[in-house]
Amino acid sequence: MPEYRRAIVPGGTFFITLVTLGRQPLFRDADNVERLRQSIRFVKEEMPFELPAAVVLPDHLHMLMELPDGESDFSKRIGRIKVRFTKMLAESTERKREMVGGAHPTVFCYNPSEIKQQMNQQRVEQTNSITPQRKDASNNMTTLAGKIATWANNLTYENLDDNAIHEVKRRVIDSIGCALGAYNAAPVKIARAKAMSVNDTNAGYVLGTRHSTTPELAAFANGAAFRYLDYNDTYLSKEPAHPSDNLAAVLAVSQAAGKSGRDAILAAVIAYEIQCRCCDAASLRVNGWDHVVYGALSSATAAAKLWNLDENQTEHALGLAGVCNIATRQTRTGQISDWKACAFSNAARNGVFAADLARRGMTGPHEIFEGPKGIFNQLTGPFEPQLGSSGDYMINKTYIKYWPAEYHSQSSIEAILDLRPQIGDREIESIHIRSFEAAVSIIGSEPEKWRPTSRETADHSMAYCVAVALLDGDVTLHSFDDHKLKDEKILALMDKTKITEDPDCNPGYPEGIPNHLIVKCTDGTTVDKRVDFPRGHAHNPMTDDEVVAKFKRLADGVLANGEADRILNICWDLDKLDDLSVVTDFKVVSGE
């Protein structure tokens, strides 16, 4: 063991280096970085200390540890962190031996400025750094909610680039189309009936009814319609999401507040920015939480902007939205229920409600992110999203769906359709889908995904989507009808399918969604196809004509004659509208 003298400095600041056993590169895995963060948070509650800065490298980490006045036992705290991290790692990998090696102070320096100078000399990549909490000049912490509020308050329509404005129009068209396709679905009818049970003059309108209800209920009902078919847009990152779910809240509050189309476009860009940047910063799924947690925050920020809340009110709205909208991922696990369509619309309902309360003077919990029981400590670990500026808005990086199925399956659907002409009438011996961790986990591993009994489960089954695409030559809304779920040909082909995680595919996600299909036929023929960027992906976007065609397919049989073209014209001119009630005011021919 190296010879060193342990520093005993009550209330001191220590520079600690912690090395993995055998220099294993454990921290190349983002999930292990999350486990480290959780371990540190856990120990901080037991034995208080501060962590002004830390740098995480693949096989070791450096940290500054500040102890409270009168305390000097940094060693016990480090030991507890090691034990906690090892336990979490063992639970996830079934490795029962300690994975972290010795911890020893490599610099004994009692002046924090000298320590920070030492760290600056390290010249290491800090992409996975645990972000220090910044403080303002008065030594009061500037919260992340405060930073979001300031950014949103300062952003104007003039800051937006033409592409972002155009993408908002495309997303509104796509979302209304998805709602029309889902108009007669049971969960959508239930949500619509609930919203229509309440009257609120000059508030939010229930899509296709001309009924005015509270903005939060309009956001709930219309959001459920946008989401039900799992056909609205997507963003994939550390946390996957469907950011156009925010648009129901944006439209409802714009109508209630009497805002213009330009105001709605700006609020939409803000909502996309908040949700997608949070998805980039930290995973919720890895710890069993659902992506709609971020949706409550994004919809609250958008509503706050539309109601002209100041920075302080917006920060309170974020506190109100964040503290009571912590959703579990059970929504998307096993056999999937009607609630999947409503999970985000409920978060948006609550986000709108939070902003409404804040504008009426209600205060929300302070430090909703950084607090001892806040989002960082309970859900994600610390992060600080890099909010966009002109030309770098997240809405430009999201994807419109080409097929009505969970997004991780889109490239597998495209691959099997590309292979279909080569397969012809040959009998299938096996289908092997080589995929990436997120796809395998979400749509390829659970037993329920291999015998789906509901539309919601079937469109979240990659094996089902591939089988129906091969047999029918397409995946459409009718691919998930009840009789299709019992089709013996589809089930037999699913039984010949296996899905495995492929180390060659993992690096391609989330930049792309790589799925590599290998199909073997009984006559010895083998064909294969890998697709990373399916049609509709940001790197392979749908054209405006394709978006319009999708809208008209979904509207067919739902809208009265001529209504589809009228709605399209309204949406393409969204930036010229002074009254947004016309966006949801149209006549349907069925469903009521």
N, C-alpha and C positions, 0 to 999 in steps of 0.2 A: 504494500500500500504506500503511495507517495507520502513523504513527510511534509506536513504543513501544520500551521498553527491556526486553530479555529478562532476567528475574531469574535469577541464578546463585546458588542457595542449596543447597549440598550437604545431602542429607537433608531438604529442605524439603517443605512442603505447598503445592500449587498449585491454584488454582481455574481450570478450563479450560472454555471454551465452544467447542463444535464445531458448525459450521453446514453444512447440506447445500447443495450447489451450486444456486444459483437458488432457494433456500428451498423445494425440493421436499419435500412432506410424506411422506417415505419411512417415517417411524416410526409412521405411522398403521397400517401393516401389521405385525401381530404377528410375522410371519415375519422381517421386517427387524430387529425388536428382538432376536429370537433370534440373527440373524446378527451383530448388534452385540455381543451377549454373548459369542458364540463367538470373535469377533475379539479382544475384550479378554482372554479367557482364554488364547488362543493367544499373544498378545504377552507376557502376564504370565509365561509359562513361559520365553520367550526373554530377557526383560529385566524382572526382578522389580520390582514396585511394588504398592502397596495402593490400593484404591478404597473409602474409608470411606463415600462416598455418591455417588449420581449421579441426575439427574433427566432423563428422556427426554421431549421434546416432539415434536410432529409433524415439525418441520423443523430442530430443533437439540437439543443436549443440554448440560447442565452437569455437571461432575464434579470431585470432589476427588481429586487424585492425590498420594499420599505416596511419596516416593522413599527408597530405602535410604540408610543413612549413607554419606556420601562421594560420592553420586551426585547430579547436578543436571540431567541431560539428559532433561527431560520431552518436549522437542520430537521427539526421535527415536522415543520410544515412541508419541506421538500419530501420527507419520507412519506407523509400522508398523500401527497400528490402522486408519488410513484405507486403506492399501493392502490389508490383509487383508479389510476389509469390502467394498471396491470389487470385489475379486476374487470374493468369494462372491456379491455381488449380480449381477455380470456373468454368472457361471455359471448363475444362476437366471433371468435375464431376457434374456440374450444381448446385454446392453448392454456395450460394451467400453470406454466412456470413463469417466473418474473421476467419481463421483457425489457426492463429498463435497468441500465447499469448504474454505476456510481455517480453521485452528485458531489461536486466539490467546488468551493469558491476559488476561482482562478484569479480574481483581482480583489484585494482588500483595500478599499478606498472609501473614505468617509465623506468626501465631497461629491455630491451628486453630479455637479458639472464636470468633474474629472472622469467620473464613470461614464457619462454620456459621450465624452470625447473619446474614451477607449472604444465604446461601441461604434462610434462613427468611423473608426479606423478599420473595422472588420471588413468593409466593402463586400457585404454579402447581399444576395437577392432577398428582398423582404416582401415578396408577393404574398406569402402566407403569414406575415407578421400579425401578432395580436395587437390590434390598433390601440394605442394609448388614448385615454379620455382627455380631450382638450379642455382647457379652462380659459375663461376670459380674464380681463385685466383685474377684475374685482375678486378673482380667485373663486368665482362661482362657476360651476361646470356649465358649459353651453351644451344643451342636450341635443341629441340627434333629431328629436321632434322639433326643436327650435330651429335647427338648420334646415329641415325640410320645409317648415313654415316660411322661413325667410326666402328660400329659393322659390317656392310656389308663389309667394306674394309678389316677388320681383319680376316673375316671368310675364311677358306680354305677348299678344298675338304677333306683334312685329318681330319678335325674336324667332318665330317659327320659320323654317325653310319650306319651300314649295312642296317638297316631297312629303314632309310630315303632314301638311295640310291635305294633300291628295290621299295619303294613306288613311287618314281619319274618314274621309268620304267613302273610301272602299270598305272600311271596316263597318261603317254604319249600314251600307248596302248589304254587306255579307251577314251582319247580325240580324237585320230585319228579315232577310231571306230565311235564315235559320229559324226565326220565330214563326214565320208563315208555315214552313214545313212541319213545325211542331204544334201548330195551332190547336189541333184536336186531340193531342196526347193527354192522357189522364192527369199527370202531375201539373201540366200547364193549365188545364181547365180548373183544377183545384186552386192553384195560386191566383188565377184570374178571378174566380168567384170570391175568394177572400178579399182581394183588393176592391172588388166592386160592391162589397158589403158595406163599404165606408164611402161617404160622399164628402168631398172637400172642394169647394168651388175654386176655380183658377189655380189648381195645384197640378199634380202629375197625371198624365192621361194613360189609361190602360190601353195597350196596343190593340187597334182594330175595333174599339168599342165606343169611342167618344165619351167615355165615362171618366170623370175627374175624381181622383182619390188623393190621399196624402202622398207626398213624394216618396216616402220610404216604402209604402205599399206598391206604388207604381214601379219602383225599382225592383221590388221583389217579384212581382208578377211578370213583368217584361223580361227581367233577367232570367227567370226560369224558362221562359220561351226561347230566349237566345241560346240557352245552354243545353236544352234537353237532348237534342239530336247528337251532341258531341261533334258538331260540325263547324263551330265557330273557331276563331283563330287561336293560335298557340304560340307560346314562347318556351324554349327549353334551355335550362341552365342547371345550376346546382339544385334549383327548385323549379319544376315544370309549372306552367300556368296557362290560363286562357284569358288574356288581358282584355279582350273585348267584352268580357263579363261586366267590366266597369261602365260600359256605355249605357246600360239601363239606368244607372244612377245619374250619369251625366245628363241624359235626356230628361229624366224626371225633374231634377232640380233646375235645369235650364227652363223648363216650362213653368215650374212653380215660381221661379224668380223673375220671369219675364225677360230672360236673356236672349241674345242673338245667336245666330249660327256660329259666328266667330268666337263668341264666348264659349260655346259648347266645344268647338274644336280645340281651343286652348285647354279647357278642362280635361278633355280626353287625352291630350298629349301629356298633361301632368299626371293623370291616373296611370297611364302606361309607364311613365317614367318611374314613379314610385314603386309600383309592383315589380316591374322587370328588373330594376336595379337591386331591389331587395333579393329577388331570385338569384341574381348574379352573386350576391354577397354571401348568402348563407342558405343551407338546406334546412327545410322543415321536415321533409319526408324521412330523412335519415334517423330522426328521433321519434317518428310516429305521428307527427303533426301534419296538418293539411295546408295546402298552399293558400286557402282562402283567408288564413290569418293575415297575410299581406294584403289581401283584397279589402278587408275592413279599413285598413290604413289608407290605401290608395283611393278608395271611393270617398272616404271622409275628407281627404285633402282636396279632391276635385269638387266636392260639394261646398267646402269652405271657400274655395276660390269663387264659385258661382254666387255664393251668398255674400261675397265681399267681406269675409272675416279678416281681421287684422292678424298680424303674426302671433300675438299672444292668444287670441281666440282659436286660431288654427292649431296651435300647440295643445290647447286644452281639448280640441276636437280629436286630435290624435290620441291623447290619453284616454278619453272616453271610449273611442273606438277600439283601442288596443287592449284595454284591461279586461273586457268581457267577451271577446270574440276569439278565444283560443280553441280551435276546432281540431279534433283528432282525425287521422287518416282512415279510420274505420269506414268512413263514407265510401272509399274506393277499394275496400278489401273484401274478398270472398264474393258471394252472390250480391250484386249491387242493386240497390233499391231506388225508388223514385227520388229519394233525397239528393242523389248526385246532381240532379238538375237544379236543385234549390240551394245547395251548399254555399255557392258564391253569392247567389242573389240574396240569401239571408245575411251574409256578411255585408253586402252592399246596402241592404235595408238598414242594418245597424250602423254602417258608416254614415249614411245620410242622416239618420236619427241623431248620431253623436254630433255632427256638424250643426244640426238644427238646435240641439240643446246648448251648444257652445255659443251660438249667435244670440241666444236668449239669456246668456250670462252664466250658465253652469260651468264650473271648473272641473277639470279632469285630473287624474293622478299625474303627479310630476314624475319626470324621469321614467316614462313608460318603457323606454329601451334599457337605460343604464341602471335603473333602481335595483335594490337587493332582490326584489321579487319581480323584476321586469322581464322583458322579452329576451334580453341577452342572457341573463342568469338562469332563466327557466326553460328557454327554447333553443336558442341558436348559438350563443357565444357572441362576443363583440364583433361588430362590423360597422362600416361607414360607407354607404353607397355613394358613388361618384355621379351626382346628378348632371344631366346633360345640358348642353348649350347648342347654339344654332348649328344645324347640320349633323348633330350627334344625338338624335332623340331615339329612344328605344322603339317607338312604334314603327320606325323604318326597318327594324331588325326582327319583327314578328312575322308569322307565317299564316297564310290563309289555307284552310284545308281543301284538298281536292276530293277526298273521299270521306264519307260520314263515319269515321272510325277513330279511335284513340290515336294520337299523333305518332307515337312510337311505331305504330304498325304501317304507316303510310309508305315507307320505303319497301317494306316486305310485300305490300299489295302491288306496288309498281313493278317490283322484280318478278313476281309470279305472273303478272299480266304480260310482261315482256317475254317470259319463257313459254307462255301458253302456245304460241304457234309452233314452237319447236317440239313441244310435247305431243300435240295433236291428239290422236285417239289412243295413244299408248297407255297401257295400264301402269299405274304408279306403284312402285315398290316402297319408296320412302321419300319423305321430304325432311331435310335437315335445315333448320333456320339457325344460322350462326349470328348471334346478336350481341348486344352490350348490356351491361348490368342493369341499367334503369328499365330497359324494355323487358328483360327477363323477369325482373322483380315485379313490375307493374302489370304486365299483360301476358306473361308466359310461364308462370310457375305454380300458381295456386290451382288446386284440383277443380275448383268451380269454373275456371276458365276453359276447362276441357269438356265440360258438359253444361254450357250456359243455359239457364232457364228464363232469362229475361233479356230484353234488348240491351239494357244497361250493362249486363255482364258480357253479352256477345260482342258488343262493339269495343269491349276491353279485353278481347281474347285474340291474340295474334294468330293462333292456330285456326280459329274459326274464320277470321277475315281472309287468310290465305286460301283456305279450302273453298270458301264460297266464291272468291275471285277466280280461282282456277276452274271451278265447275260452271260458273255462270258468265264468266268473261267480264265481270264488273262488280263493284260493291256499291249498292244504292240503298236508299232508305228501306226498300222492301226486302233487302238482304237479311233484315233482322225481324221480319214478321214471325209470328208465333209458329207457323207451320214449318218455316225454314229451320228453326231451332231443333226440330225433331226429324229433320231430313236424314234418312239413313246414309245416303251417299256422302253428305257433308260430315257426319259423325265418323264414318268409316275412314274417310281421308284424314280427319283429325287424328285418328288412332295410328296412322302411318307417319305422323309428324312428330318431330322432336325439336325442342328449342334449347340451345345451350349458349352460355356466355363465352364469347370468343375474345381472347386477349388482343387479337388483331383489330377487333371492332371497338373495344373500349376507348382507345385514344381518339377515335373519331367523333365521340360524343362529348359535349353537346354542340360542337360546331356543326356537325351533321347528325343524321340518325342512321348509321350504317347497319344494314341488314344484308346478309349474304345467304342466299338460298341455293341449296344443292338438291336437285331432284333426280332420283334414280328410278328408271323404269324396268319392268320385268324382262324386257328384251335386251337389257344390258346398256341401253342408252343412258347417259348421264349429262345433264345440263346444269349450268349454274349462272347466277347473276347476283352482283352486289350493287346496291343503290345507296348512296349517302345523302343525296339531296333530291328528294322526290318533288314532283310538281307541286308548287305552292310554297315551298321553302324559300326563305329570304335569298338563297343563292340560286334559286330556280323559280322565280315568282310567277304566279298566274297573271295573265294580261287583264286589262280592264274588260275586254270582251268576254274572257272566261269567267270573270266575277259576275258580269251581267247575266251570262248564260246560266250560271249556278243559281242566281237569284230567281230567274224566270222558271227554272225547273221546280224550285221549291215553292214558288207562288202559284204554280199551275193547279187549278181546281180549288184554290183557297180565295183568291181575289176575284172581284167582279171584273168584267171585261174593261180593258183600258187602264185599270188601276196600277198594274205593274209598271207600265211606262211612265205613268204620272209620278209614282213614288221614286222611280229612278231619277227622273228629272229634278225632283225636289232635293234628293240627296246629293246629286252632282253639283247643285247650286247651294249647298249647305252654308257656304261662307257669305252668301248674299241674303240669307233669311233674317228677318227681324222677329218672327214668331215661329217657335219650334213646335207648336201644337200640330202643324200640318204634317210633321214627320211621322206621327203615329196615328193620324186621322185618315183612315181608309176603310173601305167597306169590304167585308168578307162575305162569301156566299155560303159558308158552312161553319158549323161549330157552336152556334149559339141557339 
